[in-house]
């Protein structure tokens, strides 16, 4: 069985969501993406349990707004998924699995200019501080995900806005910060790590 077939096995992804904090209220289990929880007669998602696979949650329907990485574990309230984020959203309205995550085989190339131009730096490990590892700027104008999936953070120490970068989206090419996500307002990324699967 090849890696792609292993990634598509039934039960590979499973997430349970609740309408209220601390796993209270209406609940529903998903094994596939949910573009709009409102279509399931939910008002919002306020707590989450991820059983299998990494997921990304969004503050708005149709995978819009701030992104939050959801790896295996319990998220009883918004502080658990927003972590050290400077952005506060108390609920999520859409989510999807990250199917290309492969922690042991992840590689990304950062570029000093937009459109993947200028000096570049290839990485295959986690970096809590890009400047600490030699990147000379607080900004990453463009990047290419060669394999796997990554989460970039606005500030060192995996803090601030989160941006999910995947090989399977956009052919892994993020030519400018507008392609980082619908909520991206700048190309400031100061820490980055591989998504756990």
C-alpha positions as CSV (number, residue, x, y, z in Angstrom):
1,X,0.0,0.0,0.0
2,X,1.5,3.3,-1.0
3,X,1.5,6.5,1.1
4,X,-1.4,8.0,-0.8
5,X,-3.6,4.9,-0.2
6,X,-2.7,4.9,3.5
7,X,-3.8,8.5,3.8
8,X,-7.2,7.8,2.2
9,X,-8.1,4.9,4.5
10,X,-11.6,5.2,6.2
11,X,-11.3,6.5,9.7
12,X,-8.1,8.2,9.0
13,X,-9.7,11.5,10.1
14,X,-12.2,11.9,12.9
15,X,-13.3,15.0,14.8
16,X,-16.1,15.6,17.2
17,X,-17.5,19.1,17.8
18,X,-19.8,20.5,20.5
19,X,-21.9,23.6,20.4
20,X,-20.8,24.7,23.9
21,X,-17.6,24.9,25.8
22,X,-16.3,21.9,27.9
23,X,-17.9,19.3,25.6
24,X,-21.5,20.4,26.4
25,X,-24.6,20.8,24.3
26,X,-25.3,19.5,20.8
27,X,-22.5,17.3,19.4
28,X,-21.6,15.8,16.0
29,X,-18.8,13.6,14.7
30,X,-17.2,14.1,11.3
31,X,-14.8,12.1,9.1
32,X,-14.9,14.6,6.3
33,X,-14.8,18.4,5.9
34,X,-17.6,20.6,7.0
35,X,-17.8,23.9,5.0
36,X,-20.6,25.3,7.2
37,X,-21.6,24.0,10.6
38,X,-24.7,26.2,10.4
39,X,-26.0,23.7,7.8
40,X,-26.0,21.1,10.5
41,X,-28.3,23.1,12.8
42,X,-25.5,24.3,15.0
43,X,-25.1,27.9,15.9
44,X,-21.3,27.6,16.5
45,X,-18.5,25.2,17.6
46,X,-17.2,26.0,21.1
47,X,-15.3,22.7,21.9
48,X,-13.6,20.0,19.9
49,X,-12.0,16.6,20.3
50,X,-9.7,15.4,17.5
51,X,-9.4,11.6,17.5
52,X,-7.6,11.1,14.2
53,X,-5.6,13.3,11.8
54,X,-4.8,16.9,11.8
55,X,-7.6,19.4,10.9
56,X,-7.8,23.1,10.3
57,X,-10.7,25.1,11.8
58,X,-11.9,28.5,10.5
59,X,-13.8,31.3,12.2
60,X,-16.3,31.7,9.2
61,X,-18.2,29.3,6.9
62,X,-16.6,28.2,3.6
63,X,-13.1,28.0,5.1
64,X,-12.8,31.8,5.5
65,X,-11.2,33.9,8.2
66,X,-8.6,33.1,10.8
67,X,-7.2,29.6,10.7
68,X,-6.5,27.3,13.7
69,X,-4.5,24.1,13.6
70,X,-6.3,21.2,15.3
71,X,-4.1,18.2,16.0
72,X,-5.0,15.1,18.0
73,X,-6.3,16.1,21.5
74,X,-9.0,17.9,23.4
75,X,-10.0,21.6,22.9
76,X,-12.5,22.4,25.6
77,X,-12.7,26.1,24.8
78,X,-11.3,28.7,22.3
79,X,-8.1,29.3,24.3
80,X,-7.1,25.7,23.7
81,X,-7.2,26.1,19.9
82,X,-6.0,29.7,19.7
83,X,-3.1,29.0,22.1
84,X,-0.8,32.0,22.2
85,X,-2.6,33.7,19.4
86,X,-3.1,37.4,19.6
87,X,-6.3,36.9,17.8
88,X,-9.4,35.9,19.8
89,X,-12.3,34.0,18.2
90,X,-14.6,32.2,20.6
91,X,-16.0,29.8,18.0
92,X,-15.4,28.1,14.7
93,X,-17.9,27.7,11.8
94,X,-16.0,25.4,9.3
95,X,-13.2,22.9,9.3
96,X,-11.5,20.3,7.1
97,X,-8.8,17.6,7.4
98,X,-5.2,18.3,6.4
99,X,-4.6,15.2,4.3
100,X,-1.0,15.8,3.1
101,X,0.5,16.1,6.6
102,X,3.5,13.9,7.1
103,X,5.6,15.0,10.0
104,X,8.5,12.7,9.1
105,X,8.6,13.8,5.4
106,X,8.0,17.6,5.3
107,X,10.0,20.1,3.4
108,X,9.4,23.8,2.7
109,X,11.4,26.5,0.9
110,X,11.2,30.2,2.0
111,X,12.0,33.0,-0.3
112,X,13.0,36.6,0.4
113,X,10.8,38.1,-2.4
114,X,7.3,37.5,-3.7
115,X,6.8,35.1,-6.6
116,X,9.4,32.7,-5.1
117,X,12.3,35.0,-6.1
118,X,15.5,36.0,-4.4
119,X,17.5,34.2,-1.7
120,X,15.9,31.0,-0.5
121,X,16.1,28.7,2.5
122,X,15.0,25.1,2.5
123,X,13.8,23.6,5.8
124,X,12.7,20.2,7.0
125,X,12.5,20.9,10.7
126,X,10.6,23.0,13.2
127,X,11.8,26.6,13.9
128,X,10.5,28.5,16.9
129,X,12.4,31.5,15.7
130,X,13.2,32.0,12.0
131,X,15.5,34.9,12.8
132,X,17.3,32.7,15.3
133,X,18.1,30.1,12.6
134,X,19.4,32.8,10.2
135,X,16.5,34.2,8.3
136,X,17.3,37.9,8.2
137,X,13.7,39.3,8.3
138,X,10.4,39.2,10.2
139,X,8.7,38.6,6.8
140,X,8.4,35.7,4.5
141,X,7.2,37.1,1.1
142,X,6.6,33.7,-0.6
143,X,7.2,30.0,-0.1
144,X,6.9,26.6,-1.7
145,X,5.8,23.5,0.2
146,X,7.7,20.7,-1.3
147,X,6.2,18.0,0.9
148,X,3.9,17.7,3.9
149,X,2.0,20.5,5.7
150,X,3.2,23.3,7.9
151,X,1.8,26.0,10.2
152,X,3.4,29.4,10.2
153,X,3.0,31.9,13.0
154,X,3.1,35.6,13.1
155,X,5.5,35.8,16.0
156,X,8.4,33.7,17.4
157,X,7.6,30.9,19.8
158,X,4.6,29.8,17.7
159,X,2.4,32.8,18.7
160,X,0.1,35.1,16.8
161,X,-1.9,34.5,13.7
162,X,-1.7,31.0,12.3
163,X,-1.3,30.2,8.6
164,X,-1.6,26.6,7.2
165,X,0.6,25.7,4.2
166,X,0.0,22.5,2.4
167,X,1.5,20.7,-0.6
168,X,-1.9,19.7,-1.8
169,X,-3.2,23.3,-2.0
170,X,-2.1,25.7,-4.7
171,X,0.4,23.1,-5.8
172,X,2.3,24.1,-2.6
173,X,3.0,27.5,-4.0
174,X,2.3,30.6,-2.0
175,X,3.5,33.5,-4.2
176,X,2.6,36.4,-1.8
177,X,0.9,36.9,1.6
178,X,-2.6,37.2,0.1
179,X,-2.4,33.5,-0.7
180,X,-1.6,32.6,3.0
181,X,-5.3,32.8,3.9
182,X,-8.3,35.1,3.8
183,X,-7.3,36.8,7.0
184,X,-3.6,37.5,6.1
185,X,-2.8,41.2,6.4
186,X,1.0,41.0,6.0
187,X,3.7,38.5,5.2
188,X,5.0,38.5,8.8
189,X,6.0,35.0,9.8
190,X,8.5,34.5,12.5
191,X,8.1,30.8,13.5
192,X,7.1,27.7,11.6
193,X,6.6,24.0,12.3
194,X,5.6,20.8,10.7
195,X,2.0,19.7,11.3
196,X,1.7,16.5,13.4
197,X,-0.1,13.5,12.0
